[in-house]
């Protein structure tokens, strides 16, 4: 029987709560593969999925996006019988191979042969039948043999998953997503900590309405593949910007822009019952991300702010964006409302009392509520 064996790592450390995390992972797998109607079965430390080989490529892509999966393998399920295990190995012993290894994991300790005994027994079989040499350090092919209480799984490849925890096992967050490279990567990193994410984008349409809209929607659609349900709030920011420009010196505007965004995002967080924010801030990368300015901006947030890429190099962030499929969208040109009429030399060491003073003439609460009334909510 052909099947998929799903492995997890961090979930296995959860002790008495392990069942909760396993159930969440199984639910997410079923949701992602629902059109294939798979049978998903929990085993001891493993999850088994039946599948149609014709669907293999699409299923592989989807499993690689599910947080909580450390790796998975397309396997053959054999009976707990040596001859049946050998027959499965024969089916996988194809192609040009000169060296091999056997790696047995005896998950069920009641199985009559220990792992090393299985390695020797099956190794002798392959060597005698195919003439391949044993190479335990750098083999052309490794036959993985995993023994469970019901089946023995044999496979030759482990496909890496995201790892971490399944989405839905931790609290909900609100992501302030721009059209840049960093914020999608930050959201992805929090998916791996089990957090479902609601996305919020602030826009000043100007002349690029369709360009901006298409870009942000495209980014969120890519990220939506990592969680069962996704919501995007598209918040109009033009009236707030006009008021900020009228009252706030240009060197402080980017800080006030972002403070106001946190205020509005806080209203959305309360509506969505979210427990915090996630941003793509990376310390020192741009003027608004000095520690002094971050302090002033986050002072407006009434919930914890998570910054999973705060200490990352730009090269690492770009590499991760390429890996998760957001980079090519993020580098498309568009008008970022945060850059609108900002000083060429913005303040880098702002003081909170100064920022609160320059923004005090603005009726931020009234303008924020008006923006929310005209916010568009999209679901994916």
Buried (B, 14 or more C-beta within 10 A) or exposed (E): EEBBBBBBBBBEEBEEEBEEBBBBBBBBBBBBBEEBEBEBBBBEBBBBBBBEEEBEEEBBEBBBBBBBBBBBBBBBBBBBEBEBBBBBBEEBBEEEBEBBBBBBBBBBEEBEBEBEEBBBBBBEBBBEEBEBEBBEEEBBBBBBBBBBEEBBBBBBEBBEBBBBBBBBBBBBBBBBBBBBBBBBBBBBBBBBBBBBBBBBBBBBBEEBEEBBBBBBBBBBBBBBBBBBEBBBBBBBBBBBBBBBBEBBEBBBBBBBBBBBBBBBBBBBBEEBEBBBBBBBBBEEBBBBBBEBBBEBBBEBBEBEBBBBBBEBEEEEBBEBBBEBBBBEBBEEEBBBBBEBEBEEEBBBEBEBEBBBEBBEEBEBEEBBEBBBEEBEEBEB
